[in-house]
Amino acid sequence: MDTPLSTIAVVGLGTMGTGIAEVLALAGREVIGIDISEAAARQAVASLEASTARAVGRGRITEQERADALARFRTSDALAAAADAELVIEVVPESYELKQQVFRELDAIVPPTAILATGTNALSVTRLAAESQRPERVLGLHFFNPAPAMKLVEVVSSVLTAPPAVEAVTRLARELGKEPVAVGDRPGFVADGLLFGYLNQAAAMYEANYASREDIDAAMKLGCGLPMGPLALLDLIGIDTARTVLEAMYSASHDRLHAPAPILGQLSEAGLTGRKAGRGFYTYEAPGSQTVVPDALTPSPETAAGDGRTVASVGVAGSGTMASGIAEVFAKAGYTVVLAARSQEKADVAKGRIAKSLERSVAKGRLTAEARDETLGRITAAGSLDAFAEVDLAVEAVAEDLEIKQQLFAALDKVCRPGAVLATTTSSLPVVAIARATARPEDVIGMHFFNPAPAMKLVEVVRTVLTADDVHATVRAVCAKIRKHPVDCGDRAGFIVNALLFPYLNNAIKMVEEHYASLDDIDAAMKLGGGYPMGPFELLDVVGLDVSLAIEKVLHKEFRDPGLAPAPLLEHLVAAGCLGRKTGRGFREYARR
């Protein structure tokens, strides 16, 4: 099987097959595109002509390179055209029956040394290989959409696959400019195995009316730096495709997190499969369009939450990074700010941190020296909560400990004037339990900022069953003034972002525990295949393994789902004091500064 793989057949000329054919042709391979539909073949040729023309226009390839690539691509409606292929990549629809039929026919056509690759992201490669006369030459070659742009290729081996076949396609992937990741045969492999569980939970969150589709998508884009929100991504992938992948994952894992949310089945059966149908979670201008148009569920900008309370002065309780960041945000927006800590010394240190942050902004040209001085002049450092007597909004950013927060709110209840709004920045604790520490729970709300507060645009606005309407309206208006994007959610563990993020991180740890893939391969898969700014293990080490474990425990306790139980490896690392970057060792080791 030590072959250069210079002639390659691609069976199935949909979007993915056409993209793979383009990558191969531009890389100098002779490509035979095969599809029983003449229309699909014509569309593939037209797509290749158009995309290569754009590449010439952008200076990525020359006109001669374009002409050569087009000359290397030919189409056919018969599998017999693959007779001389050294590698065949099938990307027909996700059906065992259809894929097995293709493989059986190819057995009688291709030479004995040819490699047969399936582009499946949901079906068992082993089961497909077992149907072939030469299972040792069958493997998975999972490209990501759009294939010309996405760098990741998962190379999937079954227990039957011969190592030379894996080596040959891995070498090919590198020659194509891709990043191959070697994985075993399980539904979803690495990237989709982690991605689709997260997408499924987002669909279930929406179905439960916990948050709007717009707020769920905005929360994950702004809170995690993702290129798309989960519901918009489901529409892009195809809701029917997502359901098929999840069904395959659930049949293998029996993990309730993989059991397709009912709404996925309902939308699929109604033909509302996403962009390709013109409607899914969102409504689109036309089938295949990426332009979202308003529908009955689109929030109206005229729908106001009601009249809020006047906020001119803000108190921020705490002396850590989050507290100083929040104080900086409010002061920049023109609010008079009191920054209170347990001692005057701690408060002064926190204000000093703000001064350094503002100075960095001046050095980078983002802030004038005059604006820096005005901002700092609006902040008063205080060593006691007594300084909050006249503030209109009090925001706490102290330790993530329920008893500590309850004690703080009991004190705020006594100090703050009647009508002041009291907000907690908790990321995982029940806001109502904090509110009940006061005699005015209707004035209490959650304002979950993200770190670093000056840079991150998201604020999760968490209403309890007791929060007054005008308090909610007040916080929404304040978010607009400080240039943050508010998303509304109810008072339950994890809110939006952490409830979707941490089960994904936990599942990544389980993959390592099961020796399915390495830390590096999983991180690479999610960055290259999912568009994540950081891989899960990079992120865990930055967040802190102790913080991550605490959030996992809260989620597991509230939802009682076995799939949410913290991975034992995470618990072991925390017990060993390996907490991530802050201790110099977590999932990886870091140089101490």
C-alpha positions in Angstrom: 0.0 0.0 0.0 3.0 2.3 -0.2 1.6 4.3 -3.1 1.8 8.0 -4.0 -2.0 8.2 -4.3 -1.8 10.3 -7.4 -5.2 9.3 -8.9 -8.1 9.7 -6.5 -11.8 9.1 -7.0 -14.4 11.0 -5.0 -17.8 9.4 -4.8 -20.6 11.8 -4.1 -20.4 15.3 -5.4 -22.4 17.2 -2.8 -20.9 20.2 -1.0 -18.3 18.1 0.9 -17.4 15.9 -2.1 -16.9 18.9 -4.4 -14.8 20.6 -1.7 -12.5 17.5 -1.3 -12.2 17.2 -5.1 -11.1 20.9 -5.2 -8.4 20.4 -2.6 -7.1 17.3 -4.3 -7.0 18.9 -7.8 -5.2 22.0 -6.6 -2.7 19.8 -4.9 -1.8 18.1 -8.2 -3.8 14.9 -8.0 -5.8 13.5 -10.9 -9.4 13.5 -9.6 -12.4 11.5 -10.8 -15.6 12.9 -9.4 -18.4 10.3 -9.4 -22.1 10.9 -8.8 -25.2 9.2 -10.2 -26.7 12.7 -10.7 -25.6 14.5 -13.8 -26.9 17.7 -12.3 -24.6 17.2 -9.2 -21.7 16.6 -11.5 -22.3 19.7 -13.5 -22.7 21.7 -10.3 -19.4 20.3 -9.0 -17.6 21.5 -12.2 -19.3 24.9 -12.0 -18.4 25.2 -8.3 -14.8 24.3 -8.9 -14.6 26.8 -11.8 -16.1 29.5 -9.6 -14.0 28.9 -6.5 -10.7 28.7 -8.4 -11.6 31.9 -10.2 -12.1 33.6 -6.8 -8.7 32.1 -5.7 -7.0 33.7 -8.8 -8.7 37.0 -8.1 -7.4 37.0 -4.5 -3.9 36.1 -5.6 -3.8 32.7 -4.0 -3.2 30.8 -7.2 -2.1 31.8 -10.8 -4.3 31.5 -13.8 -2.1 28.6 -15.0 -2.5 26.7 -11.7 -6.2 27.2 -12.1 -6.3 25.8 -15.6 -4.1 22.8 -14.5 -6.4 22.0 -11.6 -9.5 22.1 -13.8 -7.9 19.9 -16.3 -7.1 17.3 -13.6 -10.8 17.1 -12.6 -13.2 14.9 -14.6 -16.6 13.6 -13.7 -18.6 10.4 -14.3 -21.9 8.9 -13.3 -20.5 5.3 -13.0 -18.3 3.8 -10.3 -16.4 2.0 -13.0 -14.6 5.3 -13.6 -12.7 4.6 -10.4 -11.0 1.6 -11.9 -7.5 3.2 -11.9 -7.8 5.0 -8.6 -5.3 4.4 -5.9 -7.6 5.9 -3.3 -11.4 6.2 -3.3 -13.1 8.6 -0.9 -16.8 8.2 -0.6 -19.0 11.0 0.7 -22.5 9.7 -0.1 -25.4 10.3 2.4 -25.1 8.9 5.9 -26.6 5.5 5.3 -25.1 2.1 6.1 -27.0 0.5 3.2 -25.9 3.1 0.7 -22.2 3.2 1.8 -22.0 -0.6 1.9 -23.4 -0.9 -1.6 -20.7 1.5 -2.8 -18.0 -0.4 -1.1 -19.2 -3.8 -2.4 -19.3 -2.4 -6.0 -15.8 -0.8 -5.6 -14.4 -4.2 -4.5 -15.0 -5.5 -8.0 -13.6 -2.4 -9.7 -10.5 -1.0 -8.0 -7.1 -2.7 -7.9 -6.2 -4.8 -4.8 -3.8 -2.1 -3.6 -6.3 0.7 -3.6 -7.4 2.2 -0.4 -11.1 2.8 0.3 -11.9 5.7 2.6 -15.3 6.7 4.0 -16.0 10.3 4.8 -18.6 9.4 7.4 -18.8 11.3 10.7 -21.4 9.1 12.3 -21.3 5.5 11.1 -19.0 2.7 12.2 -15.9 2.4 10.0 -15.4 -1.1 11.3 -18.9 -2.2 10.2 -18.3 -0.7 6.7 -14.9 -2.4 6.5 -16.4 -5.8 7.5 -18.5 -5.7 4.3 -15.5 -5.2 2.1 -13.5 -8.1 0.6 -10.3 -6.4 1.8 -11.2 -4.8 5.2 -7.5 -4.0 5.9 -7.6 -1.3 3.2 -10.7 0.5 4.5 -10.5 3.5 6.8 -12.1 6.8 7.6 -11.0 10.1 6.1 -13.1 12.7 7.7 -12.7 16.2 6.2 -14.5 19.2 7.7 -16.8 21.7 5.8 -15.8 23.7 3.9 -13.0 21.3 2.9 -10.8 23.9 1.1 -10.7 26.1 4.2 -10.8 23.7 7.2 -7.4 22.3 8.1 -8.4 19.3 10.2 -8.7 15.8 8.7 -9.5 12.9 11.1 -7.8 9.6 10.0 -9.9 6.8 11.4 -8.6 3.3 11.9 -10.7 0.3 12.6 -9.3 -2.8 14.3 -9.1 -4.3 10.8 -7.2 -1.4 9.1 -3.6 -2.1 8.0 -1.0 0.5 9.2 0.4 1.1 5.7 -3.0 2.4 4.6 -3.1 4.8 7.5 0.4 6.0 6.8 -0.4 6.6 3.1 -3.5 8.7 3.7 -1.8 10.6 6.6 1.0 11.5 4.3 -1.5 12.6 1.7 -3.3 14.8 4.2 -0.1 16.6 5.1 0.7 17.0 1.4 -2.7 18.6 1.0 -1.8 21.2 3.7 -4.1 19.6 6.2 -3.5 18.6 9.8 -4.2 14.9 10.2 -5.3 13.6 13.6 -5.2 9.8 14.2 -8.4 8.5 15.9 -10.1 5.2 16.6 -13.5 4.1 15.4 -16.3 5.5 17.5 -19.3 7.7 16.5 -18.4 11.3 16.0 -14.6 10.6 16.4 -13.0 13.5 18.3 -14.3 16.8 16.9 -17.9 15.8 16.2 -17.9 13.5 19.3 -17.4 16.6 21.4 -19.2 19.1 19.2 -22.5 17.3 18.8 -23.1 16.7 22.5 -22.8 20.4 23.0 -25.1 21.2 20.1 -27.6 18.7 21.4 -27.6 20.4 24.9 -28.1 23.8 23.3 -31.1 22.5 21.3 -32.6 21.0 24.6 -31.9 24.3 26.4 -33.9 26.2 23.7 -36.6 23.6 23.6 -37.1 24.0 27.4 -37.7 27.8 26.8 -34.8 28.5 29.2 -33.4 31.2 26.8 -34.1 32.5 23.3 -32.3 31.2 20.3 -30.7 34.6 19.8 -29.5 34.7 23.4 -28.1 31.2 23.4 -26.1 31.9 20.2 -24.9 35.3 21.4 -23.8 33.8 24.7 -21.6 31.2 23.2 -20.1 33.5 20.6 -19.4 36.3 23.0 -18.7 34.2 26.1 -16.5 31.6 24.4 -15.2 33.3 21.3 -16.9 30.8 19.0 -17.4 31.7 15.4 -21.1 30.6 15.4 -23.7 30.0 18.0 -24.9 26.4 18.4 -28.3 26.8 17.0 -27.1 28.7 13.9 -24.4 25.9 13.5 -27.1 23.2 13.7 -28.9 25.0 10.9 -25.7 25.1 8.8 -24.8 21.4 9.4 -28.4 20.3 8.8 -30.7 19.4 11.6 -31.4 16.0 10.1 -27.7 15.3 9.8 -27.1 16.3 13.4 -29.9 14.0 14.5 -28.3 11.1 12.6 -24.9 11.7 14.2 -26.5 11.9 17.7 -28.5 8.7 17.2 -25.2 6.9 16.3 -23.4 8.4 19.3 -26.2 7.5 21.7 -26.4 3.9 20.4 -22.7 3.5 21.2 -22.5 5.5 24.5 -26.1 5.3 26.0 -25.2 8.7 27.4 -28.3 10.8 27.9 -26.4 13.8 26.7 -26.2 12.2 23.3 -29.9 11.3 23.1 -31.2 13.7 20.4 -33.3 16.5 21.8 -36.9 15.9 20.7 -37.0 19.2 18.9 -34.3 17.9 16.4 -36.7 15.1 15.4 -39.7 17.4 15.2 -37.9 19.9 13.0 -36.4 17.1 10.8 -39.8 15.4 10.3 -41.4 18.7 9.4 -38.7 19.2 6.7 -37.3 22.2 8.6 -33.7 21.0 8.4 -31.8 24.3 8.5 -30.3 26.5 5.8 -30.7 24.0 3.0 -34.5 24.0 3.6 -34.7 27.8 4.2 -35.9 27.2 7.8 -34.7 25.5 10.9 -34.1 27.2 14.2 -34.0 30.4 12.2 -35.7 31.4 9.0 -33.6 32.2 5.9 -34.1 34.3 2.8 -34.3 31.2 0.6 -33.3 27.6 0.7 -29.5 27.5 0.8 -29.2 31.1 1.8 -27.1 32.2 4.8 -29.2 35.4 5.3 -31.5 35.2 8.3 -34.8 37.0 8.0 -37.2 38.0 10.8 -39.9 35.6 11.7 -42.5 35.2 14.4 -39.9 34.4 17.0 -37.6 37.3 16.3 -37.4 39.8 19.2 -38.9 43.2 18.4 -36.6 46.1 19.2 -39.7 48.0 20.2 -40.5 45.5 23.0 -39.2 47.2 26.0 -38.8 45.5 29.3 -40.4 48.4 31.1 -39.2 51.4 32.9 -36.1 50.8 35.1 -34.7 52.6 38.0 -32.2 55.5 37.7 -28.6 54.5 38.2 -25.9 57.1 38.5 -23.6 55.6 41.1 -22.3 52.0 41.4 -20.7 50.1 44.2 -18.4 47.1 43.4 -17.6 44.8 46.3 -14.4 42.8 46.1 -10.7 43.2 45.5 -9.8 40.6 42.9 -9.3 40.8 39.2 -13.0 40.5 38.4 -14.0 43.2 40.9 -11.4 45.7 39.6 -12.3 44.9 36.0 -16.0 45.5 36.6 -15.2 48.8 38.4 -13.1 49.9 35.4 -16.0 49.1 33.0 -18.5 51.2 35.0 -16.1 54.1 35.5 -15.2 54.2 31.8 -19.0 54.4 31.0 -19.3 57.6 33.2 -20.6 56.1 36.4 -19.4 57.2 39.8 -17.9 54.1 41.3 -17.2 53.0 44.9 -14.8 50.0 45.0 -15.1 48.4 48.5 -12.9 45.7 49.9 -12.4 44.2 53.4 -9.7 46.7 54.1 -8.6 50.1 52.8 -5.2 48.5 51.8 -6.9 45.9 49.6 -9.2 48.5 48.1 -6.2 50.7 47.2 -4.4 47.7 45.6 -7.5 47.0 43.5 -7.7 50.6 42.4 -4.0 50.4 41.6 -4.7 47.4 39.3 -7.2 49.6 37.4 -4.7 52.4 37.1 -2.2 49.9 35.5 -4.9 48.6 33.1 -5.9 52.1 32.0 -2.2 53.0 31.5 -1.8 50.0 29.2 -4.8 51.2 27.2 -3.2 54.6 26.9 0.1 53.0 25.7 -1.8 51.0 23.0 -3.6 54.2 21.8 -7.0 52.9 22.9 -7.5 55.6 25.5 -6.3 59.2 25.9 -4.4 60.3 29.0 -7.2 62.7 29.8 -9.8 59.9 29.6 -7.6 57.8 31.8 -7.5 60.5 34.5 -11.2 61.1 34.3 -12.0 57.4 34.6 -9.7 56.9 37.6 -11.1 60.1 39.2 -14.6 58.5 39.2 -13.4 55.6 41.4 -13.3 55.8 45.2 -11.5 53.0 47.0 -13.1 52.2 50.4 -12.3 49.7 53.1 -15.9 49.1 54.2 -19.3 48.4 52.6 -20.6 51.4 54.6 -19.4 53.5 51.5 -22.3 51.9 49.6 -24.9 53.9 51.5 -26.0 56.0 48.5 -25.2 53.8 45.5 -28.0 53.0 43.0 -26.5 49.6 42.0 -24.3 47.3 44.1 -22.4 44.6 42.3 -20.6 41.9 44.3 -17.5 40.1 42.9 -16.2 38.1 45.9 -15.3 34.5 46.3 -17.6 31.9 44.6 -18.9 30.6 48.0 -22.6 30.6 48.9 -22.1 31.4 52.6 -19.7 34.2 51.9 -22.0 35.8 49.3 -25.0 35.4 51.6 -23.2 37.2 54.4 -22.2 39.9 52.0 -25.8 40.4 50.8 -27.1 40.5 54.3 -24.7 43.3 54.9 -25.7 45.1 51.7 -29.3 44.8 52.8 -28.5 46.9 55.8 -26.2 49.4 54.2 -27.8 50.2 50.8 -30.6 52.6 50.5 -34.2 51.4 49.7 -34.6 50.9 45.9 -31.0 50.2 45.2 -30.4 47.2 42.9 -28.3 44.4 44.3 -26.4 42.2 41.8 -24.3 39.1 42.1 -21.7 38.0 39.6 -21.9 34.4 40.6 -21.2 31.9 37.7 -22.6 28.8 39.3 -24.5 29.5 42.6 -28.3 29.9 42.9 -29.1 33.6 42.8 -32.3 33.1 44.7 -30.4 31.6 47.6 -28.3 34.8 47.7 -31.4 37.0 47.4 -33.1 35.3 50.3 -30.3 36.5 52.6 -31.9 40.0 52.2 -35.2 41.4 53.2 -35.7 42.6 49.6 -35.2 39.6 47.3 -37.1 41.4 44.6 -34.2 43.9 44.3 -31.6 41.1 43.7 -30.5 39.9 40.2 -27.6 38.1 38.7 -25.1 40.0 36.5 -22.6 37.4 35.3 -19.6 39.3 33.8 -16.9 37.3 32.0 -13.2 37.6 32.6 -11.5 39.9 31.7 -14.5 42.2 32.2 -13.1 45.2 30.3 -12.7 43.1 27.2 -15.5 40.5 27.3 -18.8 41.8 25.8 -21.2 39.4 27.4 -23.3 39.7 30.6 -25.7 37.0 31.6 -28.7 38.7 33.2 -30.1 36.1 35.7 -33.7 36.7 37.0 -35.0 34.7 39.9 -38.6 34.0 40.5 -38.6 36.9 42.9 -36.8 39.5 40.8 -38.9 42.6 40.1 -39.5 43.7 36.5 -38.1 47.1 37.0 -34.9 45.6 38.4 -34.5 43.5 35.3 -35.2 46.5 33.1 -32.6 48.5 35.0 -29.9 46.0 34.5 -30.6 45.7 30.8 -30.4 49.4 30.4 -27.1 49.5 32.4 -25.6 46.8 30.2 -26.4 49.0 27.1 -24.7 52.0 28.7 -21.5 50.0 29.6 -21.5 48.6 26.0 -22.1 45.0 27.1 -24.4 42.5 25.4 -27.0 41.2 27.9 -28.6 37.8 27.5 -31.5 36.8 29.6 -31.7 33.5 31.4 -33.3 31.9 34.4 -31.7 31.0 37.8 -30.4 27.5 37.3 -26.9 26.0 37.5 -24.4 27.2 34.9 -26.8 29.7 33.3 -26.2 29.5 29.5 -22.5 29.5 28.9 -21.2 27.3 31.7 -24.1 24.9 31.3 -23.1 24.3 27.7 -19.3 24.7 28.0 -18.4 22.5 31.0 -20.1 19.3 29.9 -18.1 19.6 26.7 -14.9 20.1 28.7 -15.8 17.1 30.9 -16.3 14.9 27.8 -12.9 15.9 26.5 -11.3 14.7 29.7 -13.2 11.4 29.4 -11.8 10.9 25.9 -8.3 11.1 27.4 -9.2 8.8 30.3 -10.4 6.2 27.8 -7.1 6.6 25.9 -9.1 7.4 22.8 -7.0 10.4 21.8 -4.2 12.5 23.2 -4.5 16.0 24.7 -2.7 17.5 21.7 -4.9 15.8 19.2 -8.1 16.7 21.0 -7.0 20.4 21.3 -6.0 20.4 17.6 -9.2 18.8 16.5 -11.4 21.4 18.3 -9.4 24.4 17.1 -9.0 23.2 13.5 -12.3 21.4 13.1 -14.6 23.3 15.4 -13.2 26.8 15.1 -12.6 27.1 18.9 -10.1 29.7 19.9 -8.6 27.3 22.5 -8.6 23.6 22.8 -10.5 22.1 25.8 -7.3 21.3 27.7 -5.8 24.7 27.1 -9.0 26.3 28.3 -9.2 24.0 31.4 -5.7 25.0 32.4 -6.4 28.7 32.0 -9.8 28.6 33.9 -8.3 26.5 36.7 -9.0 22.8 37.3 -10.4 23.5 40.7 -12.8 26.1 39.3 -13.8 23.7 36.6 -14.4 20.9 39.0 -16.5 23.1 41.2 -18.8 24.0 38.3 -19.0 20.4 37.1 -20.1 19.4 40.6 -22.8 22.1 40.7 -24.1 21.0 37.3 -24.2 17.4 38.3 -25.9 18.1 41.6 -28.6 20.2 39.9 -29.4 18.2 36.8 -28.7 14.7 38.3 -27.5 13.4 35.0 -24.9 10.7 35.2 -23.2 12.1 32.1 -22.5 15.3 34.0 -20.5 13.6 36.8 -17.0 15.1 36.9 -14.4 12.9 35.1 -12.3 11.1 37.8 -9.1 12.4 36.1 -10.2 16.0 36.8 -10.8 15.1 40.5 -7.5 13.4 40.8 -5.5 16.3 39.3 -7.3 18.8 41.7 -6.6 16.5 44.7 -2.9 16.5 43.6 -2.8 20.3 43.6 -2.4 20.4 39.8 -4.8 23.3 39.1 -3.5 24.6 35.8 -1.4 27.6 34.8 -1.7 29.2 38.2 0.2 26.3 39.9 2.5 25.5 36.9 0.9 22.2 36.2 -2.6 21.0 35.2 -3.1 18.8 32.1 0.2 20.2 30.9 3.2 21.6 32.7 4.1 25.3 32.4 7.3 27.2 33.1 7.2 29.0 36.4 7.7 32.8 36.2 
